[in-house]
Amino acid sequence: MLQEEKEQKQRETENKFKEYLDQQKIAYWYIQQDIETFSPALRTHNVQRPDFFILLPHFGFILIDVEHREPLEKYKKFCIDNKEATKYNNLQKLFNMQVWYAFSNEKIHYTTWYCIPVAKAIELREKYLVKEKQYISTPIESFTQLSWDEKITKLFQK
C-alpha cells in the first residue's frame, strides 16, 4: 500500500470514529497531528500523541489512538507496533492517563471498533512480541469489540 493511500485510509478511519462519537453524543477533542501542535517538552519524554481526547461523564477521560487496521486473517491477530505502544505507555505512566487503541477498516464498513488499552497490549508483549518485526501480535479475543450502536462505556465492563 502506498503512503498516500495509507494516509487517506487513516483519515477516513478517524472520520468514521468521529461519526461514531457524534452519533453516540460523546464529547471529544480531536488532536491535530501536525508538528506545530506537539510541544517540544513532550519530545523529551519519548511519548506518542493519540488522535482523540474522549470526555466521559462521571468517569473522566481517555485518550484514543484510532487506526486503520485489518487483522491477520490466518491468525486472527492485530499487529501493534512495539515502539509506538512503548511511547503510549510512557505517556500513560508519566501523566496518569488511560490510552486506548481503536482499530477498524472499510472491509467491515467501520461498524465495529476493536478496542484495547495500551496497558493490556504492553502486558501481552511478553507473550506475543515478534522480535524480528518489532510488533505485538495481539489476538482478536484480547480486544473489546464495540459495534456502531453500543455505548463506549462497554470498554469498562470487562
C-alpha positions as CSV (number, residue, x, y, z in Angstrom):
1,M,0.0,0.0,0.0
2,L,1.4,3.4,-0.9
3,Q,2.0,6.0,1.8
4,E,-0.6,8.4,0.3
5,E,-3.2,5.6,0.3
6,K,-2.4,4.7,3.9
7,E,-2.8,8.3,4.9
8,Q,-6.2,8.6,3.1
9,K,-7.4,5.3,4.8
10,Q,-6.2,6.7,8.2
11,R,-8.1,9.9,7.7
12,E,-11.2,8.0,6.7
13,T,-10.9,5.8,9.7
14,E,-10.6,8.8,12.0
15,N,-13.6,10.5,10.4
16,K,-15.7,7.3,10.8
17,F,-14.7,7.2,14.5
18,K,-15.8,10.9,14.8
19,E,-19.1,9.9,13.3
20,Y,-19.5,7.1,15.9
21,L,-18.7,9.6,18.7
22,D,-21.1,12.1,17.3
23,Q,-23.9,9.5,16.9
24,Q,-23.3,8.4,20.5
25,K,-23.3,12.1,21.7
26,I,-19.8,11.6,23.2
27,A,-17.8,14.7,23.9
28,Y,-14.3,14.8,22.4
29,W,-11.4,16.8,21.2
30,Y,-9.7,15.7,18.0
31,I,-6.0,16.2,18.5
32,Q,-4.3,17.8,15.5
33,Q,-1.3,15.8,14.3
34,D,1.0,18.4,12.8
35,I,4.4,19.2,14.1
36,E,3.5,22.7,15.3
37,T,0.9,21.3,17.7
38,F,3.3,19.0,19.5
39,S,5.1,20.5,22.5
40,P,8.9,20.3,22.4
41,A,8.8,19.3,26.1
42,L,6.9,16.1,25.2
43,R,9.7,15.0,22.8
44,T,12.0,14.7,25.8
45,H,9.6,12.2,27.4
46,N,9.5,9.8,24.3
47,V,5.7,9.8,24.1
48,Q,3.3,9.4,21.3
49,R,0.3,11.7,20.5
50,P,-3.1,9.9,20.2
51,D,-5.9,11.1,18.0
52,F,-8.8,11.8,20.4
53,F,-9.3,13.1,23.9
54,I,-12.7,11.5,24.9
55,L,-14.7,13.0,27.8
56,L,-16.9,10.6,29.7
57,P,-19.3,11.9,32.3
58,H,-18.8,10.5,35.8
59,F,-15.6,8.8,34.7
60,G,-13.2,11.4,33.4
61,F,-11.4,11.0,30.1
62,I,-9.4,8.6,28.0
63,L,-7.1,9.1,25.1
64,I,-7.7,7.0,21.9
65,D,-5.4,6.3,19.0
66,V,-7.6,5.4,16.1
67,E,-6.0,3.3,13.4
68,H,-7.0,1.7,10.1
69,R,-6.1,-1.9,10.7
70,E,-7.1,-5.3,9.4
71,P,-6.4,-8.5,11.4
72,L,-4.1,-11.1,10.0
73,E,-6.7,-13.4,8.6
74,K,-4.8,-16.6,9.1
75,Y,-4.0,-15.9,12.7
76,K,-6.9,-13.7,13.8
77,K,-4.5,-11.2,15.3
78,F,-3.8,-7.5,15.0
79,C,-0.2,-6.2,14.8
80,I,0.6,-3.4,17.2
81,D,3.8,-1.5,16.7
82,N,6.0,-2.2,19.7
83,K,7.8,1.2,19.6
84,E,4.5,3.1,19.3
85,A,3.0,1.1,22.2
86,T,6.0,1.9,24.3
87,K,5.6,5.6,23.6
88,Y,1.9,5.5,24.6
89,N,2.8,3.6,27.7
90,N,5.3,6.4,28.6
91,L,2.5,8.9,28.1
92,Q,0.2,6.9,30.3
93,K,2.7,6.4,33.1
94,L,4.1,9.9,33.2
95,F,0.8,11.8,33.1
96,N,-1.6,9.2,34.6
97,M,-3.8,9.0,31.5
98,Q,-5.5,5.9,30.1
99,V,-4.6,5.4,26.4
100,W,-6.5,3.0,24.2
101,Y,-6.3,1.7,20.6
102,A,-9.4,1.6,18.4
103,F,-9.0,-0.4,15.1
104,S,-11.4,-0.7,12.2
105,N,-11.5,-0.8,8.4
106,E,-13.6,-0.4,5.3
107,K,-14.0,-4.2,4.9
108,I,-16.3,-4.2,7.9
109,H,-17.7,-0.8,6.9
110,Y,-16.4,0.8,10.1
111,T,-19.3,-0.8,12.0
112,T,-17.1,-2.5,14.6
113,W,-14.2,-1.0,16.6
114,Y,-11.6,-3.3,18.1
115,C,-10.5,-1.6,21.3
116,I,-7.7,-2.4,23.7
117,P,-6.0,-0.4,26.4
118,V,-2.3,0.2,25.7
119,A,-1.6,-1.2,29.2
120,K,-3.0,-4.5,28.1
121,A,-1.1,-4.5,24.8
122,I,2.1,-3.9,26.9
123,E,1.1,-6.8,29.2
124,L,0.7,-9.1,26.2
125,R,4.0,-8.0,24.7
126,E,5.8,-10.6,26.8
127,K,3.9,-13.4,25.2
128,Y,3.2,-12.1,21.7
129,L,6.2,-9.9,20.7
130,V,7.5,-10.8,17.2
131,K,11.1,-9.6,17.8
132,E,12.4,-9.6,14.3
133,K,9.4,-7.3,13.1
134,Q,9.1,-5.4,16.4
135,Y,5.3,-5.7,16.7
136,I,3.0,-7.3,19.2
137,S,0.8,-9.9,17.5
138,T,-2.3,-9.4,19.6
139,P,-5.1,-12.0,19.5
140,I,-8.5,-10.6,18.5
141,E,-10.1,-12.0,21.6
142,S,-7.9,-9.6,23.7
143,F,-9.9,-6.7,22.2
144,T,-13.3,-5.4,23.2
145,Q,-15.5,-5.2,20.2
146,L,-17.6,-2.1,20.1
147,S,-20.3,-2.0,17.4
148,W,-21.8,1.2,15.9
149,D,-24.8,1.2,18.3
150,E,-23.0,0.2,21.5
151,K,-22.1,2.7,24.2
152,I,-18.4,3.4,24.7
153,T,-18.8,2.5,28.4
154,K,-18.8,-1.1,27.3
155,L,-15.0,-0.7,27.3
156,F,-15.0,-0.6,31.1
157,Q,-17.4,-3.6,31.7
158,K,-14.8,-6.4,31.5
